[in-house]
Amino acid sequence: MKSLLLASAATLGLAASAVQADPVTYMLDASHSQIVFSYDHLGYSTTTGMFSGFEGRIDFDADDPAASSVEVSFPAESLITGWPEREAHFLSGDFFGADDNPVVSFVSTGIEVTGDTTGLITGDLTINGITRPVVLDATMNKIGDHPMAGLPWIGFDATTTLLRSDFDMGQFAPFVGDEVAIRISIEAMVPES
């Protein structure tokens, strides 16, 4: 794992020396970052939706990945389901309560490194004004200079499962599944100075 971390540091242009480098701040690339969720609908189908275009940052420490951190937030109204009536209902007080709680956010509280490119990211997720701890099972897909932008870039995928009822969004459960599968894919860049 140490060799991968040192290679990552070299790729980022960090000096591999006895002095530890500071974490590098990456800002999310809103055009290539998505959160896709799916749930059981009455046993007839698996229904999906997505959030995209959100903001956030990753402070990545190549020398000590467990010391890294993640912060993401986005407006609940960025929800996309492909059906306007469903989106309006999801944003209502039955679910996201977007009028009173317009922002969904995640702030990491700890990272457990589980492999050369994998880890468990624990953090506080706030939806509908309610904050609960969640664990993201994350994989670093790639780190290095973006071939077109010429900037340091990093990409991750992550998964988790939530219960709607934990966030006071349990309308129609158990007929409509309370369990929601979450898939996250993000890219982030070091901004030009």
N, C-alpha and C positions, 0 to 999 in steps of 0.2 A: 504494500500500500504506500510505503514511503516513497518508492520510486515513482509511482503514479502522481503523488502529490508534488514531488520535485519537478516532474515533467510538466505538470499543470502550471506550476509557478514559473518555470522557464518560458512556457508558451505565453504566459501573461506578461512576460518581460520583467519579472520580479527577480531581484538578485538573490541567488541561492548562497547565503552566507551564514555565519554563525548568529547573526542578528536576525530575529524573526521579523518578517515583513508584516505590515499592517494589513487588515482585511481590505479587499478591493470591493468598492461599491458598484453594483450593476443596477441599472434602472430597467424595469420591465419594458419589453417591446410590445406595445399594446396591439399591434397588428398581427402578432404571432403568439398570442397568449390566450388560452381559452380554458374555461371550466365547463365540463359537460356533465349533466346529472341525468339519472334514469331511475324509474320506479315502476312497480307493477300497477297496472290499471285494471282492477276488478278481475284479474286473472286472464283477461282477453289479450292484453298487449303490454309491451314494455314501452313506456312513453319517455321521451327525452326532452331536454331543454339545454340552454347554454347561456353563459355569460362571457362576454368578450370586450376588449377595449379597455381593460382596467389598468390601474396604476399600482406601482409597488417598487420595492427595492430588495436586493439581496446583498448582504455584506458577507462576502465569501472569503474565508481564511484558508488558503491552500496549505499552509503549514499545519493547521489544526482545524479541520472541517467542523468538528464538534463545537467550535467557538463561533461559527457562522450564525447569521440570523436572517429572517425573512419578515417583511411587512407588506401586506397587500390590502387594498380597499377598492371598492367599486360601488356605484349606485345600483340599488336593487332594480331600478328602472332600465338597466342595460339588459335585462332578461329577454331572451329570444326563445320562443317555443314553436314558431311557425303558425300560430293560431291566435289572432289578436284578442279574442274573447277569453281564452285561457290565460294569456298574459295579464289582462286586466284583473281577472279573478285572483291570480297568484299574487299580484301586487296589493290586493285589498287586505282588510283586517283579518280575513280568514287565514291568510298565510304570511306574506312578508311584512304586511303593515307598513308599506313604503311611505305613506303620508307622514306617519309619526317616526319611522325608523328608516330613513332613506338610504343608509350606507351599510353594506356588508363588509366586514373586515376580518383579517387574520393576522395575528402577531405571534411569531414563534417564541417559545419559552425555553426550548432545549432541543438539542440534536444528538441522537445516538448513531454513530457511524457503524454500519453493519457489514460493509464490504468495500471493495476498492472504489465503487461508484454508487453505493447505495447507503441509505440512512433512514431513520425514523425521525420525523420532524414533529415535535409536540408543540402545540400552540393554543391560543385562545381565539375561538371563532365567535364572532358576534353577528347574529341574524335576528331580525325582528326585535331588536333591543335586548336580546338575551345572549349572554356569553357563556360558552361551554368549552371545556378542553377537548381537543381532537388530536389524533395522530395521523400524519400523512406518511405513507410508505413511498419514499422518493428515490428516484434514480437520476443521476447526472448523465445526460445523453452525450454531451460534447462540451468541450471548453477549448477556446482558441480564437485566433483572429478571424472575423467574418470575411469570406472571400470577396464580397462586393463592397461592404461598408469600410473594411480595413480597420475595424475597431475590435477590441477584446469582447468576446461574446460567450455566453454560457446558456445551456438549455437543460431543462429538467422535465420529467414526467412524474406524477404522483397520483396515488389513489387513496380513498378512504370511504367509509360508510357512515352515514348519519341517520339518526332517527328524527323525523319531522317533529314528533311530539316533544322532543327535548327543547325545541325552540318555539313552543306554543303554536305549531303549524300542523297539528294532527287532524285537521278536518277530514272527515270521511274514512279515517282509519278504523278498523283494519281492512275495510273493503278495498280502498285505494291504499297501496302499500305504505306503511310507516317508514320502512327502510329505504334510503336513497343512496344509490351508488354514485360516487363522485370520481371523475377522471380529470386530471389537471395536466395541461401541457403548456410550458412557458419558455420564452426566450428573453434574455436580458443582456444589456450592453453596458460597457463603460462609456459614459457620455464624452463627447469631444470636449477638450479643455479650452 
